[in-house]
Amino acid sequence: MKIVIACDKYKGSLSANQVCSIINESIKDIDNTIEVIKNPMADGGEGTVETLVESQNGKYVETVVMGPLGDDVTAKFGMLDNNVAVIEMAAASGLWLVPFNKRNPMETTTYGTGQLIKKALDLGAKKIIMGLGGSATNDGGMGVAQALGVKFYDSEGNLLGLGGKQLIKIARIDMSGLYEKALDAVYECACDVENPLTGKNGAAYVYAGQKGADSKMIRELNRGLINFAKVVKNDLQKNIRDLKGAGASGGLGGGMVAFLNAKLRVGVNIIIDVTNLEEKMQGADLIITGEGAFDRQTFFGKSAYGVAILAKKYNIPVITINGSVLVDRESISRENRDLFFGNFSILNKPMELSEAMENAQKLLENASKELINFYLKIKRR
């Protein structure tokens, strides 16, 4: 018998690697003859670097870069053995780095994220996976480009500075100074939103408010992104304005496409490829996946959903073991409902979240053993 464990983290409690290891040990306690393959998962958001570094025997690289407000911050990214770098843009340009009273996407920049890319290239990266999400910025990736040597000028030929406020001023983009190694790598951006760059569903109107923008700023940022897209089309011959996902991370999705020819992909699909999960699934009798909270958001590109979609291709049954299950089976569409044979929580009694997180390891062990014991008895009848 072969079981593949492909679980995401239980946020704030257990890493993806820990979850998979606990379930693995629980299975072996029940029957150590079962072939178990661990494949820790992520969805391209927070925790992606940690998951891939731990599961792929990679290493962390720590460096000082420019934070979203222009001050120095220490950020880290991952380097994998096959010249793949894994970067979360939030490590250098995230909202978590900006005190609430200083949040202002007119001023914040993605420059530090560009510095992480440059460092990865200097270390030999030939492929860079970028997690988009959690940004403090709305600069269209202008800061990333500036860190890599791209220059932006206004209509009078003045060199422009940093921040979302500069977008409206851009009249010309000069790519001649682009870092020589920048186009030696391929870029995949984990992008789980479909927002275009501009308009009512774009980066500014949907996300800038939570980054500190008032209504006036939002309108100005949107106009700036419209201008940015226009100049990109004129100077770089790339149409990013209506591109799905271009509005991710304050327009960084669009900027990565414009300046580095990046591909925007659903995050979990990138992780599936990097970890060779499809190959590992071959011949499996059961797939176990799960996450901290199994809810409606699961079906919008989260790990468990991506794993189940892949397993369906091979008609392999899937169950989820989660910190909690917050959605009724009847409220899930029939198509999505049929992806899972069962969705289970590790909770065994009413308890506070703090208690559940503190005892997550033991709760997960108990739930895993009960489920595997049940599965084996049914399977072997």
Buried (B, 14 or more C-beta within 10 A) or exposed (E): BBBBBBBBBBBEBBBBBBBBBBBBEBBEEBEEEBEBBBBBBBBBBBBBBBBBBBBBEBEEBEBEBBBBBBEEBEBBBBBBEEBBBBBBBBBBBBBEBBEEEEBBBBBBBBBBBBBBBBBBBEEEBBBBBBBBBBBBBBBBBBBBBBBBBBBBBBEEEEEBBBBBBBBBBBBBBEBEEBBEBBBEBBBBBBBBBBBBBBBEEBBBBBBBBEBBBEEEBBBBBBBBBBBBBBBBBEBBEBBBBBBEBBBBBBBBBBBBBBBBEBEBBBBBBBBBEBBEBEEBBEEBBBBBBBBBBBBEBBBEBBBBBBBBBBBBEEEBBBBBBBBBBEBEEEEBEEEBEEBBBBBBBBBEEEEEEEEBBEBBBEBBBBBBBBBBBEBBEEEEE
